[in-house]
């Protein structure tokens, strides 16, 4: 099973890299697969690669579901 997580872009870096925030953790990822990103955009991240831009409302819903699952365990 694969899991891709929504992350918010904090900073765009050189060489098609970006710093993102994943549930309070910052991580450097590749954004080579996604065009025209801006700081504040949400992306779906899988194994260190941004796969696609995500609508902010969908990102909020997904993050809320993850928080709900964490609270239930």
LOKE-922616 format. One line per field, with one value per residue (C-alpha): residue in one letter; x, y, z. Coordinates in steps of 0.2 Angstrom, whole numbers, plus 5000, padded with zeros to 4 digits. Each point is the difference from the previous one (the first is absolute). Example, Ala and Ser with C-alpha at 12.3 -4.5 7.8 and 13.67 -1.06 7.14 Angstrom:
% residues 2
residu [a/s] $
c1 [5062/5006] $
c2 [4978/5017] $
c3 [5039/4997] $
END
This chain:
% residues 73
residu [x/x/x/x/x/x/x/x/x/x/x/x/x/x/x/x/x/x/x/x/x/x/x/x/x/x/x/x/x/x/x/x/x/x/x/x/x/x/x/x/x/x/x/x/x/x/x/x/x/x/x/x/x/x/x/x/x/x/x/x/x/x/x/x/x/x/x/x/x/x/x/x/x] $
c1 [5000/5006/4997/5001/4998/4995/5014/5001/5014/5010/5015/5005/5018/5013/5000/4981/5000/4989/4998/4982/4991/4992/4991/5012/5015/5010/5008/5009/4992/5002/4987/5006/4984/4989/5000/4997/5000/5000/5003/4984/4994/4996/5007/4998/5016/5006/5017/5008/4992/4985/4988/4987/4993/4986/4985/5002/4982/5004/5016/4991/4987/5014/5010/4985/4996/5018/4999/4983/5008/5015/4988/4991/5015] $
c2 [5000/5017/5016/5018/5014/5018/5013/5019/5008/5011/5004/4997/4995/4998/4985/4996/4998/5007/5000/4994/4998/4983/5000/5011/4993/5009/4989/5004/4992/5000/5010/4995/4992/5015/5017/5017/4998/5014/5002/4995/4987/4983/4985/4981/4992/4982/4994/5018/5005/5012/4991/5013/5017/4998/5012/5008/4994/4982/5001/5007/4986/4986/5008/5000/4982/4995/5010/4991/4983/5005/5005/4984/4989] $
c3 [5000/4996/5009/4993/5012/4998/5004/4999/4991/5011/4989/4982/4999/4985/4990/5000/5019/5013/5019/5005/5016/5004/5016/5009/4992/4987/4986/4984/4985/4981/4990/4983/4996/5004/4990/5006/5018/5013/5018/5009/4987/5006/4991/5002/5005/4998/5004/4999/4984/4997/4989/4997/5006/5012/5003/5017/5005/4996/5009/5016/4999/4998/5014/5011/4997/5004/5017/5003/4997/5011/5014/4999/5002] $
END
